Amino acid sequence: MIRRAIGIIGLLVAAWLIALLNPVPQEQPSPSRWIKINAQGQIMSSWSGPWTCVYDTKTQLLWEVKTDNESIHDGYWTYSWNDGTRGIENKGDCYFEKERCDTLDLIMRVKTEKTCGLDNWRLPSSKELLSLVSRDTKPGEPLIAKDFFPQTKRGDYWTKDSQQQLTGTFKYLKEGAMAVDFVNGSLTKLPYRNATFVRLVNTGYAARERPLSKGVRSITPD
Amino acid sequence: MAVKLTISWILLHGFVIAFVLINLASGLRIATLSKPWLLELSALLPQGALHWLHIAGGFGLSATAIAYVIYRFNQRPQRATEAKGKTPTTETLSDKFHRSITWLAYPLVVLSLLTGWLKFFDSALSVTDIHFYAALGFVLYLLLHAGGYFIQYGWPALKRAFIPSVAESKPSWIIALPAVAGLLLWYGIGYQPSRDLPVKRIPLTTLMTIDGITNEPEWNKAQAFTILTRGGANFTNGETPVTIKVLENGTEAFFNITWQDTSKSLEHLPLVKTSQGWQVKQNGFNQFDEIDYYEDKLAIMLSDQCAPGGGGTVHLGPKPFTDRPANFHGKGYHYSDDGKVRDIWHWKAVRTNNMHLADDNFFGPPVKSRPGDRRYAAGYIADGKESGAYVMNWQWYKPEVIVPKRLPKHDELIAPYQLNNELGHKTNNLPWVISWFDYTPYLAENDHYPIGTVMPSVIYRSNRFEGDRANVRAHGQWKDGMWTLELARQLNTQSQYDVILQTGTCLWVSAFDHSQVAHTRHQQAIRLIFEKEHD
């Protein structure tokens, strides 16, 4: 009888131990195609922030991350397309220029800032920018991984692909550049003068941080 | 062990064991919602959609109890005959112990069933705690009854409890039928208990102002429906009665909802300056279960079916599915299993009340988790919006210290909040929401605020949502311990994320007393019955 009593007590203790050793699980970040990078170019954990750039392990491209802090990276700013030799100057809207803004203004500022430790920032190609399009979004969101690319607007984003013959309504303006529409994830031709969003890209990060291609090397704390 | 182990008794005993274990396991998991300390036992409890199981178990236990009464009644003549011819025997101490413990089951069953049915019918009586303590009584009973027999007699005692040792002259196995019938009745016909709420038609020309002041004479003609909602944090006894009136004019429906809440809570995760920097005042927000520094809220769920367990969307436990992340608070998720959406109107006393809107959301199938989002909300999703937003005044949330997004342009903008702090939070008329353009981007050199400075954390970037998410107009007023909320929405918005308002649409209401997720709830759906049908 004593042995059976001990057995019952043992059963209760075992149940208690199971409960004790299996508390409510605390999730950890799961592996991701995207890696957050801080302003100095260091890798961050997926659940930490704020971050300044995102590294794409699939394409080895480093992308500018937009903000809502009225800095040069603010996601609300728009730009006309201009590379210094082609395009239209100062037809976009931002707070950081005395005049209005164009794509060259942003590129110059970002190079000066050495965003994420790099200075060779540029507009992405159509193919590069289309690689950000994601269909796995919630209702009303732009077609992008919003957990890594916040402040992305439902609108068009410039690419570097210029000298595009315009058609339809814009035919009389003759020439423009390609943009990616993050509402439906398609390419569209827009006149240089259009006030359009911009996300810059950099190909220098993979070369500088070569171990990244083999996996995350170190993570800065939250 | 004086009980005659007939086939009928064995069957009934087996049913009771099954139903009590089902109800204990599912019931204790359900209780974790309002008694978080029970999460210590989380690993031992089942997860998932358990409300239907608990109700089915309750039906089964009730039917078995009825069957047992019939059985005892039928056994009366036989027992009387046996008692006459029986020579008296001396009852040992252990026999007395087992008999008295067995008798304990009767009040526990009666108490559990009575309080369970009262809860099922959303009675106005406060019986939740009695129901819970009866369940704990069953845990003790199982230990003393089953454990006691096992300790004394070993495995043969368990064998005897499941194998009949007495042949019945007249097998009364038919008495098991009520248990089976009870289950079939509930499960087989997909029983969806609901109560009707008549919806009165008003002329299209009648102006209804959505301002939380119900002075339109039409409201006097609407039938009031009151339901006691239970299990929410911070309410007295966790309960608050909610009264609902609904009108419609053929195009729009109007809701007038009142509920008791002794405190008007608008201090939504306020920021306070400390010696380390700015902190978010919170108690649970890091686990997405804030219960102190949060605004009052009310949620209305609408569905074209009336299944128990929040229209079948409640999935309890930290990880009710294997292929999705666990939730941090351990309570569970809302999502639908049938691919359909349940419409959610989430009125928030700070974040949406000043927009004169309720946040139009929905519960749908669980979405894929996002690696960059710490909080996974399964099927709880906001309808899409074209523009408009509220944002929180921190660059990135951390439980220790945050950096605000913006600081006030003038100190006067936050001066009333300092006074409120000094007065012990007695000022009820502060909005606790700030305008984006009254504040400027945070710069450390501008952060001259002394330790103890309080600042609201909800910023309106623009006036209000636009698009699908703004389909529900709403405004609430708090007065004398009572919130009054008026809402209006088109009967059919044409949105795939909204439910059409018509006869047969079921709704549920949940009140939040300065809590993030710990809301009150009720069992039976409220079914809208329109006075006049539309073409």
HADDOCK unambig.tbl for C-alpha pairs under 7 A between the chains (distance, minus, plus):
assign (segid A and resid 1 and name CA) (segid B and resid 151 and name CA) 5.50 0.50 0.50
assign (segid A and resid 1 and name CA) (segid B and resid 152 and name CA) 5.93 0.50 0.50
assign (segid A and resid 4 and name CA) (segid B and resid 151 and name CA) 5.09 0.50 0.50
assign (segid A and resid 4 and name CA) (segid B and resid 154 and name CA) 7.00 0.50 0.50
assign (segid A and resid 5 and name CA) (segid B and resid 151 and name CA) 5.41 0.50 0.50
assign (segid A and resid 8 and name CA) (segid B and resid 147 and name CA) 6.87 0.50 0.50
assign (segid A and resid 18 and name CA) (segid B and resid 43 and name CA) 6.84 0.50 0.50
assign (segid A and resid 19 and name CA) (segid B and resid 40 and name CA) 6.39 0.50 0.50
assign (segid A and resid 19 and name CA) (segid B and resid 41 and name CA) 5.18 0.50 0.50
assign (segid A and resid 19 and name CA) (segid B and resid 42 and name CA) 6.56 0.50 0.50
assign (segid A and resid 19 and name CA) (segid B and resid 43 and name CA) 5.05 0.50 0.50
assign (segid A and resid 19 and name CA) (segid B and resid 44 and name CA) 6.20 0.50 0.50
assign (segid A and resid 20 and name CA) (segid B and resid 40 and name CA) 6.98 0.50 0.50
assign (segid A and resid 22 and name CA) (segid B and resid 43 and name CA) 5.81 0.50 0.50
assign (segid A and resid 23 and name CA) (segid B and resid 40 and name CA) 6.73 0.50 0.50
assign (segid A and resid 23 and name CA) (segid B and resid 43 and name CA) 6.77 0.50 0.50
assign (segid A and resid 24 and name CA) (segid B and resid 42 and name CA) 6.81 0.50 0.50
assign (segid A and resid 24 and name CA) (segid B and resid 318 and name CA) 6.20 0.50 0.50
assign (segid A and resid 24 and name CA) (segid B and resid 330 and name CA) 5.87 0.50 0.50
assign (segid A and resid 25 and name CA) (segid B and resid 326 and name CA) 6.59 0.50 0.50
assign (segid A and resid 26 and name CA) (segid B and resid 328 and name CA) 6.13 0.50 0.50
assign (segid A and resid 27 and name CA) (segid B and resid 325 and name CA) 6.70 0.50 0.50
assign (segid A and resid 27 and name CA) (segid B and resid 326 and name CA) 6.30 0.50 0.50
assign (segid A and resid 29 and name CA) (segid B and resid 371 and name CA) 6.04 0.50 0.50
assign (segid A and resid 30 and name CA) (segid B and resid 371 and name CA) 5.50 0.50 0.50
assign (segid A and resid 31 and name CA) (segid B and resid 371 and name CA) 6.85 0.50 0.50
assign (segid A and resid 32 and name CA) (segid B and resid 371 and name CA) 5.96 0.50 0.50
assign (segid A and resid 46 and name CA) (segid B and resid 371 and name CA) 6.73 0.50 0.50
assign (segid A and resid 46 and name CA) (segid B and resid 372 and name CA) 5.07 0.50 0.50
assign (segid A and resid 47 and name CA) (segid B and resid 372 and name CA) 5.73 0.50 0.50
assign (segid A and resid 47 and name CA) (segid B and resid 373 and name CA) 6.69 0.50 0.50
assign (segid A and resid 47 and name CA) (segid B and resid 374 and name CA) 6.04 0.50 0.50
assign (segid A and resid 49 and name CA) (segid B and resid 396 and name CA) 5.70 0.50 0.50
assign (segid A and resid 50 and name CA) (segid B and resid 395 and name CA) 6.48 0.50 0.50
assign (segid A and resid 50 and name CA) (segid B and resid 396 and name CA) 5.67 0.50 0.50
assign (segid A and resid 69 and name CA) (segid B and resid 405 and name CA) 6.89 0.50 0.50
assign (segid A and resid 69 and name CA) (segid B and resid 441 and name CA) 5.78 0.50 0.50
assign (segid A and resid 70 and name CA) (segid B and resid 441 and name CA) 6.88 0.50 0.50
assign (segid A and resid 139 and name CA) (segid B and resid 383 and name CA) 5.93 0.50 0.50
assign (segid A and resid 139 and name CA) (segid B and resid 384 and name CA) 4.55 0.50 0.50
assign (segid A and resid 140 and name CA) (segid B and resid 384 and name CA) 3.77 0.50 0.50
assign (segid A and resid 140 and name CA) (segid B and resid 385 and name CA) 5.56 0.50 0.50
assign (segid A and resid 141 and name CA) (segid B and resid 384 and name CA) 6.91 0.50 0.50
assign (segid A and resid 147 and name CA) (segid B and resid 370 and name CA) 6.73 0.50 0.50
assign (segid A and resid 147 and name CA) (segid B and resid 372 and name CA) 4.81 0.50 0.50
assign (segid A and resid 147 and name CA) (segid B and resid 373 and name CA) 5.73 0.50 0.50
assign (segid A and resid 148 and name CA) (segid B and resid 372 and name CA) 6.04 0.50 0.50
